[in-house]
């Protein structure tokens, strides 16, 4: 188990610079890279630039079965976004979309939120994964 965590954490650390650089398009989940985890699962890393929220980007690591391996919401409300990231780990993307889509931020009151933008990002990622097969 320690070796698996080391391999996964090493891969995430190696990709940190990619995540920090972001991407230039709005509402577009750009695939940054792919790697295989220690179990041989193909993991795709995406960066999504949300609109209408405090967060500047959403980073997603998802496998070919649409299981979420890692999410990082950059900026936004720290405690809330960290909690969301922990709750969605190892969950099916479809379940997360169903749960979070339509959630509104009371502070911004503009029809979206960090959870809603994560759901939108996951929808786009799933769509891109279907078209790349």
Backbone bond lengths (Angstrom), bond angles and torsions (degrees), N, CA, C in turn:
res aa  C-N    CA-C-N  psi(-1)  N-CA   C-N-CA  omega(-1)  CA-C   N-CA-C  phi
1 X - - - 1.453 - - 1.527 111.27 -
2 X 1.349 116.53 -39.61 1.457 119.54 179.30 1.521 110.71 -62.85
3 X 1.354 116.86 -40.33 1.460 120.50 -179.94 1.524 110.26 -63.92
4 X 1.334 117.73 -42.49 1.465 121.38 179.44 1.529 110.09 -60.63
5 X 1.333 117.01 -46.22 1.465 120.70 178.45 1.524 110.80 -62.17
6 X 1.349 116.41 -40.54 1.459 119.96 179.30 1.525 110.48 -62.37
7 X 1.329 117.21 -45.46 1.469 120.64 -179.72 1.520 110.15 -62.73
8 X 1.334 118.01 -46.62 1.460 121.02 -179.10 1.524 110.59 -64.22
9 X 1.336 117.21 -46.19 1.463 120.40 -179.66 1.519 111.41 -65.29
10 X 1.335 117.37 -35.58 1.463 120.68 177.33 1.520 110.66 -64.93
11 X 1.325 116.32 -41.34 1.463 119.99 178.18 1.522 110.41 -64.15
12 X 1.325 117.34 -42.26 1.460 120.25 178.47 1.523 111.02 -64.89
13 X 1.323 117.39 -40.37 1.457 120.13 179.30 1.524 110.67 -64.12
14 X 1.326 116.89 -40.22 1.458 120.85 179.60 1.518 111.46 -65.11
15 X 1.325 116.37 -29.50 1.458 120.38 -179.08 1.522 112.54 -90.55
16 X 1.310 118.35 -2.94 1.461 121.94 -177.62 1.511 113.59 -55.18
17 X 1.320 116.67 -42.26 1.471 119.89 -179.81 1.515 111.08 -63.74
18 X 1.320 116.42 -36.95 1.465 119.95 177.99 1.517 109.58 -63.77
19 X 1.336 116.76 -46.49 1.457 120.43 -179.13 1.518 111.82 -63.27
20 X 1.319 116.88 -40.58 1.451 119.52 -177.68 1.516 112.41 -67.82
21 X 1.340 116.78 -24.81 1.464 119.30 -178.92 1.521 111.84 -76.74
22 X 1.333 117.57 -23.48 1.468 120.68 179.36 1.508 112.35 67.29
23 X 1.337 116.26 -166.56 1.446 121.29 176.26 1.518 107.88 -137.48
24 X 1.311 117.26 168.40 1.460 121.18 -170.66 1.519 114.68 -97.17
25 X 1.317 118.71 -1.57 1.452 120.06 -175.90 1.512 110.75 -106.50
26 X 1.315 116.85 149.45 1.456 121.63 178.39 1.529 109.48 -94.59
27 X 1.342 115.43 144.45 1.459 121.94 178.31 1.517 112.34 48.68
28 X 1.321 115.72 48.66 1.441 120.53 178.36 1.517 107.45 -143.86
29 X 1.318 116.24 116.66 1.461 120.42 179.87 1.520 108.20 -81.93
30 X 1.313 116.46 101.52 1.453 121.82 -179.37 1.521 109.66 -89.74
31 X 1.353 115.98 127.40 1.456 119.75 176.27 1.520 107.89 -74.81
32 X 1.321 115.77 127.69 1.453 120.97 -178.62 1.523 112.19 -96.51
33 X 1.321 117.13 -41.24 1.457 120.49 -178.28 1.524 109.88 -167.05
34 X 1.328 115.04 171.54 1.464 121.81 174.99 1.523 108.09 -134.17
35 X 1.337 116.13 153.92 1.457 121.11 173.34 1.518 107.84 -155.73
36 X 1.324 116.18 165.61 1.458 121.05 174.89 1.515 108.67 -104.23
37 X 1.347 115.27 134.92 1.462 117.81 176.26 1.526 109.20 -81.00
38 X 1.310 117.17 -178.20 1.465 121.39 -175.84 1.524 113.00 -66.26
39 X 1.336 117.64 -18.62 1.464 121.54 177.19 1.524 111.87 -91.74
40 X 1.330 117.11 2.60 1.457 121.13 179.00 1.518 114.06 85.49
41 X 1.321 118.28 6.73 1.465 120.89 177.91 1.523 109.80 -76.82
42 X 1.330 114.94 137.67 1.459 120.75 176.97 1.524 108.45 -81.00
43 X 1.324 117.28 119.81 1.464 122.83 -179.23 1.523 108.09 -109.13
44 X 1.323 116.11 128.61 1.464 121.63 176.55 1.516 108.54 -107.14
45 X 1.322 115.92 136.13 1.452 122.12 -179.95 1.529 108.62 -106.98
46 X 1.331 116.53 129.19 1.458 122.52 -178.69 1.522 109.66 -126.39
47 X 1.329 115.25 152.10 1.460 121.73 170.07 1.521 107.34 -124.03
48 X 1.326 115.58 129.87 1.455 123.06 -179.32 1.515 107.75 -119.71
49 X 1.315 117.43 131.34 1.463 120.82 176.62 1.526 108.83 -101.37
50 X 1.323 116.12 108.06 1.467 121.03 -176.71 1.529 112.33 -76.60
51 X 1.312 115.52 165.26 1.464 121.34 173.98 1.520 109.11 -126.74
52 X 1.332 116.06 150.24 1.455 121.49 174.53 1.512 115.28 80.95
53 X 1.337 118.04 9.36 1.462 120.95 179.93 1.522 109.59 -134.47
54 X 1.325 116.18 169.80 1.467 121.21 179.73 1.527 112.21 -70.75
55 X 1.326 117.36 -32.83 1.462 120.91 -177.66 1.525 110.85 -63.39
56 X 1.337 115.64 141.66 1.463 120.25 -178.63 1.520 112.77 -93.79
57 X 1.328 117.71 -24.53 1.465 120.38 176.30 1.519 109.70 -160.25
58 X 1.333 114.11 159.52 1.464 121.77 176.09 1.519 106.31 -126.35
59 X 1.334 115.89 122.64 1.458 122.56 -178.79 1.527 108.28 -103.83
60 X 1.327 116.44 131.22 1.465 120.77 -174.30 1.522 109.91 -132.32
61 X 1.338 116.13 131.38 1.463 122.63 170.40 1.523 105.97 -113.79
62 X 1.336 116.08 121.21 1.464 121.44 -173.33 1.527 109.15 -139.75
63 X 1.330 116.87 143.38 1.460 118.92 -179.29 1.528 111.66 -93.47
64 X 1.327 115.28 179.99 1.468 120.91 -175.82 1.525 113.05 -66.53
65 X 1.337 117.29 -16.24 1.474 121.71 177.45 1.527 111.42 -97.18
66 X 1.329 117.40 12.13 1.465 124.34 -179.90 1.526 113.40 63.62
67 X 1.328 115.75 32.06 1.459 120.95 172.85 1.530 107.16 -93.44
68 X 1.319 116.53 129.08 1.460 122.25 -177.56 1.534 108.88 -79.17
69 X 1.322 116.49 126.74 1.457 121.37 178.76 1.519 112.49 -102.74
70 X 1.318 116.57 -26.80 1.463 120.18 -178.07 1.524 108.66 -162.28
71 X 1.321 116.37 138.47 1.464 122.32 171.50 1.514 107.00 -135.96
72 X 1.321 115.45 138.72 1.457 121.45 173.47 1.523 107.02 -134.31
73 X 1.320 116.53 121.71 1.461 121.71 176.31 1.528 106.28 -101.46
74 X 1.337 115.59 112.97 1.456 121.63 -174.98 1.521 109.40 -84.73
75 X 1.316 116.31 126.88 1.462 124.96 -175.56 1.534 108.33 72.86
76 X 1.288 119.76 -155.78 1.459 120.80 -175.68 1.527 111.03 79.73
77 X 1.309 117.44 -169.93 1.469 123.27 179.49 1.526 108.21 -79.27
78 X 1.326 118.62 110.66 1.464 121.57 -169.83 1.536 115.28 -52.97
79 X 1.298 117.44 -51.05 1.466 118.97 -177.92 1.515 112.56 -63.88
80 X 1.317 116.75 -43.93 1.460 120.46 -179.29 1.518 111.92 -65.56
81 X 1.335 116.92 -45.00 1.464 118.60 -177.25 1.528 111.39 -69.59
82 X 1.344 117.75 -35.96 1.465 119.57 175.40 1.525 110.74 -63.66
83 X 1.328 116.32 -40.55 1.464 120.38 177.91 1.518 112.03 -62.99
84 X 1.318 116.97 -43.70 1.464 121.17 178.26 1.522 109.65 -60.03
85 X 1.326 116.74 -46.10 1.466 121.12 -177.74 1.528 111.61 -60.68
86 X 1.320 117.13 -39.46 1.465 120.63 178.26 1.527 111.52 -69.59
87 X 1.321 116.76 -38.55 1.461 120.47 -177.37 1.529 113.70 -69.52
88 X 1.320 117.76 -29.68 1.466 119.84 -175.79 1.529 113.32 -89.20
89 X 1.332 117.45 -13.48 1.464 120.78 -177.68 1.520 111.77 -59.89
90 X 1.337 115.94 133.00 1.472 125.02 179.11 1.528 113.60 66.68
91 X 1.323 116.66 21.39 1.468 121.94 177.95 1.531 109.49 -107.68
92 X 1.338 116.90 152.23 1.473 119.47 175.04 1.529 110.45 -67.16
93 X 1.319 116.22 135.75 1.462 121.29 -179.01 1.525 111.54 -57.42
94 X 1.322 117.78 -39.03 1.463 121.07 -178.72 1.524 111.80 -60.80
95 X 1.330 116.28 -38.02 1.471 121.41 177.79 1.529 110.49 -65.27
96 X 1.314 116.91 -41.83 1.455 121.76 -179.63 1.527 110.56 -67.62
97 X 1.314 117.09 -41.19 1.469 120.71 177.61 1.523 109.98 -59.47
98 X 1.316 116.11 -48.54 1.467 121.18 -179.10 1.535 111.32 -59.72
99 X 1.313 116.67 -38.59 1.462 121.46 -177.63 1.527 113.12 -75.58
100 X 1.333 117.27 -41.68 1.468 120.60 -169.95 1.521 115.51 -96.67
101 X 1.328 118.03 -23.50 1.465 120.09 -174.75 1.524 110.90 -61.53
102 X 1.328 115.34 131.48 1.457 121.07 178.38 1.521 114.44 94.15
103 X 1.330 117.45 -4.79 1.459 120.89 177.20 1.522 109.17 -67.17
104 X 1.328 116.76 131.94 1.467 120.76 -179.10 1.517 111.18 -109.28
105 X 1.325 116.09 147.00 1.463 122.92 176.41 1.530 108.41 -86.66
106 X 1.330 116.25 120.89 1.465 120.16 -179.11 1.524 111.70 -66.65
107 X 1.321 116.84 -30.10 1.463 120.27 -178.37 1.532 111.20 -71.13
108 X 1.328 117.39 -40.12 1.467 120.78 -177.05 1.527 112.23 -90.32
109 X 1.324 117.53 -31.75 1.463 122.64 177.42 1.539 112.59 50.13
110 X 1.342 116.28 49.91 1.458 120.39 -178.65 1.533 113.42 -128.21
111 X 1.322 116.53 18.90 1.458 120.02 174.37 1.517 115.57 86.71
112 X 1.318 118.18 6.06 1.464 120.46 178.11 1.524 109.21 -146.28
113 X 1.322 116.68 179.30 1.463 122.74 -178.54 1.524 107.82 -166.11
114 X 1.316 116.96 175.53 1.467 119.82 175.11 1.538 111.18 -60.28
115 X 1.348 119.32 -46.14 1.464 118.50 177.07 1.538 112.74 -61.11
116 X 1.326 117.19 -41.47 1.465 121.03 178.74 1.528 110.78 -63.49
117 X 1.327 117.35 -42.59 1.462 120.85 179.34 1.525 110.78 -66.93
118 X 1.336 118.28 -34.41 1.463 120.84 174.65 1.520 109.65 -62.97
119 X 1.327 117.26 -43.46 1.472 120.59 177.88 1.528 110.49 -60.46
120 X 1.322 117.64 -43.36 1.465 121.62 178.45 1.526 111.30 -63.80
121 X 1.333 115.99 -40.60 1.467 120.24 177.82 1.524 110.47 -62.32
122 X 1.331 116.70 -43.91 1.462 120.69 179.65 1.521 111.30 -63.89
123 X 1.322 117.72 -38.73 1.469 120.39 176.30 1.526 110.46 -58.97
124 X 1.324 115.76 -44.39 1.455 120.00 -179.47 1.530 111.58 -66.79
125 X 1.324 116.70 -40.83 1.458 120.93 178.51 1.525 110.20 -61.44
126 X 1.325 117.23 -46.73 1.468 120.80 179.52 1.527 110.49 -60.53
127 X 1.320 115.88 -43.24 1.464 120.32 178.42 1.534 110.85 -60.36
128 X 1.315 117.12 -44.63 1.468 120.80 179.65 1.523 111.10 -66.14
129 X 1.315 117.91 -38.08 1.461 120.39 179.77 1.529 110.99 -66.72
130 X 1.339 117.05 -35.77 1.468 120.24 178.24 1.523 111.12 -66.75
131 X 1.336 117.13 -38.60 1.458 119.95 -177.32 1.522 112.48 -78.29
132 X 1.349 117.45 -18.79 1.468 119.56 -179.84 1.516 112.75 -88.59
133 X 1.338 117.46 -6.39 1.473 120.92 -178.70 1.493 110.55 -81.51
